[in-house]
């Protein structure tokens, strides 16, 4: 069961979306909020797996609210303005629905949500597991943690660079970052997660990764540099 929350200041928009959601047996609407303050309180109390988040709301916009959340649930943005689509995708949202939302378009968005849930790595996964599965090329592929050199973000897809091949899967960097943090991986840039066992050197704003074919240079984002340096310092002698 996927637990959902609608955040929208338009009663009619909430009503339309609530009616559409009633057609999905595996979606449970936990609550409806008209602003970010109400939503924040509900998120602290309830398990929410998916938010339908309107962009244009009083005081705090949906985009601004999303940026304040450290570990947000999956998000589908809803709005009447298409020009905000790109910013939404940069925040790793699942989809972007233009109002008035049709049931057919919602079904497509929910399919993306279910695919994401299906290939997600359980947070309770024991640390002695050395692999996980992702959906790619119409099948589930086994990925060994030690085979991963780095992961590259491509909008709502990621490319997993392995020792011998590359795998492209529908996934977000934020989701992978959350579930790989228990292993030897760290995010060093908005577009890159690296296997720290493959780091051979750090020079200025770049780090070097060891590849079978040589060395790969990865940029270090300014928002991730301090955490990376702290990690490296813990390994110094």
TIKE-251597 format. One line per field, with one value per residue (C-alpha): x, y, z; residue in three letters. Coordinates in steps of 0.5 Angstrom, whole numbers. Layout:
residues N
xx <- c(X / ...)
yy <- c(Y / ...)
zz <- c(Z / ...)
marba <- c(ALA / ...)
***
This chain:
residues 237
xx <- c(0 / 3 / 1 / -1 / -1 / -5 / -2 / -6 / -10 / -15 / -21 / -23 / -16 / -16 / -23 / -21 / -15 / -18 / -23 / -18 / -14 / -20 / -19 / -13 / -14 / -6 / -6 / -9 / -10 / -7 / -9 / -10 / -7 / -8 / -1 / 6 / 5 / 0 / 4 / 10 / 6 / 3 / 9 / 12 / 6 / 5 / 8 / 8 / 10 / 8 / 6 / 2 / 5 / 2 / 7 / 3 / 1 / 0 / 7 / 11 / 11 / 11 / 18 / 21 / 17 / 20 / 27 / 26 / 25 / 31 / 28 / 22 / 18 / 17 / 14 / 9 / 8 / 2 / 1 / -3 / 4 / 9 / 15 / 16 / 17 / 25 / 26 / 22 / 26 / 32 / 29 / 28 / 21 / 17 / 13 / 10 / 2 / -1 / -8 / -14 / -11 / -14 / -15 / -11 / -5 / -5 / -5 / 2 / 5 / 3 / 6 / 13 / 12 / 10 / 16 / 21 / 18 / 19 / 26 / 28 / 33 / 30 / 33 / 33 / 37 / 43 / 50 / 53 / 49 / 53 / 48 / 42 / 37 / 35 / 30 / 33 / 33 / 26 / 29 / 32 / 39 / 44 / 48 / 54 / 56 / 64 / 63 / 60 / 65 / 61 / 53 / 51 / 45 / 41 / 35 / 30 / 34 / 41 / 47 / 51 / 58 / 61 / 67 / 65 / 59 / 54 / 47 / 41 / 35 / 29 / 31 / 33 / 40 / 37 / 34 / 40 / 44 / 40 / 40 / 47 / 50 / 50 / 56 / 62 / 59 / 58 / 55 / 60 / 56 / 49 / 50 / 55 / 55 / 62 / 65 / 70 / 74 / 75 / 78 / 85 / 87 / 83 / 86 / 83 / 75 / 76 / 77 / 80 / 77 / 81 / 78 / 80 / 82 / 85 / 83 / 76 / 76 / 69 / 68 / 67 / 60 / 61 / 55 / 59 / 66 / 66 / 63 / 68 / 74 / 71 / 71 / 78 / 81 / 78 / 82 / 89 / 94)
yy <- c(0 / 7 / 12 / 19 / 26 / 32 / 39 / 44 / 51 / 50 / 45 / 43 / 41 / 37 / 34 / 32 / 29 / 25 / 22 / 20 / 17 / 13 / 8 / 6 / 0 / 0 / 8 / 10 / 18 / 19 / 27 / 33 / 40 / 47 / 50 / 48 / 49 / 44 / 39 / 39 / 37 / 32 / 29 / 29 / 25 / 20 / 15 / 19 / 15 / 20 / 27 / 31 / 38 / 44 / 49 / 55 / 56 / 62 / 64 / 58 / 55 / 48 / 48 / 52 / 47 / 41 / 44 / 45 / 37 / 33 / 26 / 28 / 22 / 21 / 27 / 29 / 36 / 39 / 46 / 50 / 53 / 48 / 53 / 50 / 43 / 43 / 46 / 40 / 35 / 38 / 36 / 29 / 29 / 23 / 27 / 33 / 34 / 40 / 42 / 40 / 33 / 27 / 20 / 17 / 22 / 20 / 13 / 14 / 18 / 12 / 7 / 11 / 11 / 4 / 2 / 6 / 3 / -4 / -3 / 1 / -2 / -4 / 1 / -5 / -9 / -12 / -9 / -16 / -17 / -15 / -14 / -11 / -11 / -6 / -6 / -4 / -7 / -10 / -15 / -14 / -14 / -16 / -10 / -12 / -6 / -8 / -7 / 0 / 5 / 11 / 13 / 19 / 22 / 23 / 27 / 22 / 16 / 14 / 11 / 6 / 5 / -2 / -5 / -8 / -5 / 1 / 0 / 6 / 5 / 9 / 12 / 18 / 20 / 22 / 15 / 12 / 16 / 15 / 7 / 7 / 11 / 5 / 2 / 5 / 10 / 18 / 24 / 28 / 33 / 34 / 29 / 24 / 18 / 15 / 8 / 11 / 5 / 7 / 14 / 15 / 22 / 29 / 35 / 42 / 41 / 34 / 27 / 21 / 15 / 8 / 5 / -1 / 3 / 8 / 14 / 18 / 25 / 27 / 34 / 36 / 40 / 46 / 43 / 36 / 38 / 39 / 32 / 29 / 32 / 30 / 23 / 23 / 26 / 20 / 15 / 19 / 17)
zz <- c(0 / -2 / 3 / 0 / 1 / -3 / -2 / -5 / -4 / -9 / -6 / -13 / -15 / -9 / -10 / -17 / -15 / -9 / -14 / -19 / -13 / -11 / -17 / -15 / -9 / -7 / -6 / 1 / 2 / 9 / 9 / 5 / 6 / 4 / 5 / 7 / 15 / 15 / 11 / 15 / 21 / 18 / 15 / 22 / 25 / 19 / 14 / 7 / 1 / -4 / -4 / -9 / -9 / -12 / -14 / -13 / -5 / -1 / 4 / 1 / -6 / -7 / -10 / -3 / 1 / -2 / -2 / 6 / 7 / 9 / 7 / 3 / 0 / -7 / -10 / -16 / -18 / -20 / -23 / -28 / -30 / -35 / -34 / -27 / -30 / -31 / -24 / -21 / -25 / -22 / -15 / -17 / -17 / -20 / -25 / -27 / -28 / -31 / -29 / -30 / -29 / -33 / -30 / -36 / -34 / -27 / -29 / -32 / -26 / -22 / -26 / -25 / -18 / -17 / -22 / -17 / -11 / -14 / -15 / -9 / -4 / 2 / 8 / 13 / 8 / 12 / 11 / 9 / 3 / -3 / -9 / -11 / -17 / -21 / -27 / -34 / -41 / -39 / -34 / -27 / -27 / -21 / -19 / -14 / -10 / -11 / -18 / -18 / -20 / -20 / -21 / -26 / -26 / -32 / -30 / -28 / -30 / -27 / -31 / -26 / -29 / -27 / -28 / -35 / -37 / -36 / -33 / -34 / -30 / -28 / -21 / -18 / -15 / -8 / -7 / -9 / -4 / 1 / 1 / -1 / 5 / 9 / 4 / 2 / -3 / -2 / -6 / -9 / -14 / -16 / -21 / -18 / -13 / -12 / -9 / -4 / -5 / -12 / -10 / -12 / -11 / -10 / -13 / -12 / -14 / -18 / -15 / -19 / -19 / -21 / -28 / -31 / -37 / -33 / -29 / -29 / -27 / -23 / -21 / -13 / -12 / -7 / -3 / -2 / -1 / 6 / 7 / 3 / 6 / 13 / 10 / 7 / 13 / 17 / 13 / 14 / 18)
marba <- c(UNK / UNK / UNK / UNK / UNK / UNK / UNK / UNK / UNK / UNK / UNK / UNK / UNK / UNK / UNK / UNK / UNK / UNK / UNK / UNK / UNK / UNK / UNK / UNK / UNK / UNK / UNK / UNK / UNK / UNK / UNK / UNK / UNK / UNK / UNK / UNK / UNK / UNK / UNK / UNK / UNK / UNK / UNK / UNK / UNK / UNK / UNK / UNK / UNK / UNK / UNK / UNK / UNK / UNK / UNK / UNK / UNK / UNK / UNK / UNK / UNK / UNK / UNK / UNK / UNK / UNK / UNK / UNK / UNK / UNK / UNK / UNK / UNK / UNK / UNK / UNK / UNK / UNK / UNK / UNK / UNK / UNK / UNK / UNK / UNK / UNK / UNK / UNK / UNK / UNK / UNK / UNK / UNK / UNK / UNK / UNK / UNK / UNK / UNK / UNK / UNK / UNK / UNK / UNK / UNK / UNK / UNK / UNK / UNK / UNK / UNK / UNK / UNK / UNK / UNK / UNK / UNK / UNK / UNK / UNK / UNK / UNK / UNK / UNK / UNK / UNK / UNK / UNK / UNK / UNK / UNK / UNK / UNK / UNK / UNK / UNK / UNK / UNK / UNK / UNK / UNK / UNK / UNK / UNK / UNK / UNK / UNK / UNK / UNK / UNK / UNK / UNK / UNK / UNK / UNK / UNK / UNK / UNK / UNK / UNK / UNK / UNK / UNK / UNK / UNK / UNK / UNK / UNK / UNK / UNK / UNK / UNK / UNK / UNK / UNK / UNK / UNK / UNK / UNK / UNK / UNK / UNK / UNK / UNK / UNK / UNK / UNK / UNK / UNK / UNK / UNK / UNK / UNK / UNK / UNK / UNK / UNK / UNK / UNK / UNK / UNK / UNK / UNK / UNK / UNK / UNK / UNK / UNK / UNK / UNK / UNK / UNK / UNK / UNK / UNK / UNK / UNK / UNK / UNK / UNK / UNK / UNK / UNK / UNK / UNK / UNK / UNK / UNK / UNK / UNK / UNK / UNK / UNK / UNK / UNK / UNK / UNK)
***
